[in-house]
Amino acid sequence: MTDSQLPAQPPTYRQGPLRPPDGATDLLLVRHGQSEEYVDGRSFPLVDGHGDPPLSVQGEQQAWRVGDRLATAGIAAIYVSTLRRTAQTAAPLAGHLGVVPLVEPDLREVYLGEWEGGLYRKMVADAGPVARRMFAEERWDVIPGGEPSDAFAARVTAAVGRIAAAHPGERVAAFTHGGVISQILALAASSRRFAFNGADNASISRLYVAGDRWIVRCYNDTAHLGGFA
């Protein structure tokens, strides 16, 4: 039997990795390293009303690990918020790449109203009725003076949109805050508002951004920090 007489074989299809949409921005969301501890009654310095503690010694070590992890990842740009713990966390990577981080003000943490300056940590640790209600209702504005959920979602959506518009088809690292990462991923996944709450310090989360299409790729990657968080 000649080759031409052999029965035709059906086509085969292998599994492969997800390909990002054409022109998508590969956005890495890096939570800042651990910041200094809050001492009861001693408010952190404030920047535009937001608590602005520096990194702790452990946070500085975490920043170096993030920098080493992402140094060869093909990062086209680095973004930070207006709060120094993000700039300090981004500094090792910026040094590796020889770039100056860009400030995106709307990457700043959710505004915690009367619990700003570090008091939030105490109130959550004490698990009082307001803190319990905040987690039950998944709303930051349960805190007196806290940022309304719709306003918070709108500003982080705007920040992601601006970054993506400036970097189509590129990979970008945005050094930001736990509340911001939680909100962005919840929007991408159409999930409960607090479904992604609790990203570890110096963790990396990732999504593809192509216009209104946001695709979650990973959450809370801490492989560079050692151990299993």
Secondary structure, DSSP 8 states (H G I E B T S, - for coil): --GGGS---------------TT-EEEEEEE---B---BTTB---EETTEE---B-HHHHHHHHHHHHHHTTS-EEEEEE-SSHHHHHHHHHHHHHHT---EE-GGGS----GGGTTTHHHHHHHHT-HHHHHHHHHT-GGGSTT---HHHHHHHHHHHHHHHHHH-TT-EEEEEE-HHHHHHHHHHHHT--TTTT----TT-EEEEEEETTEEEEEEEEE-GGG-S--
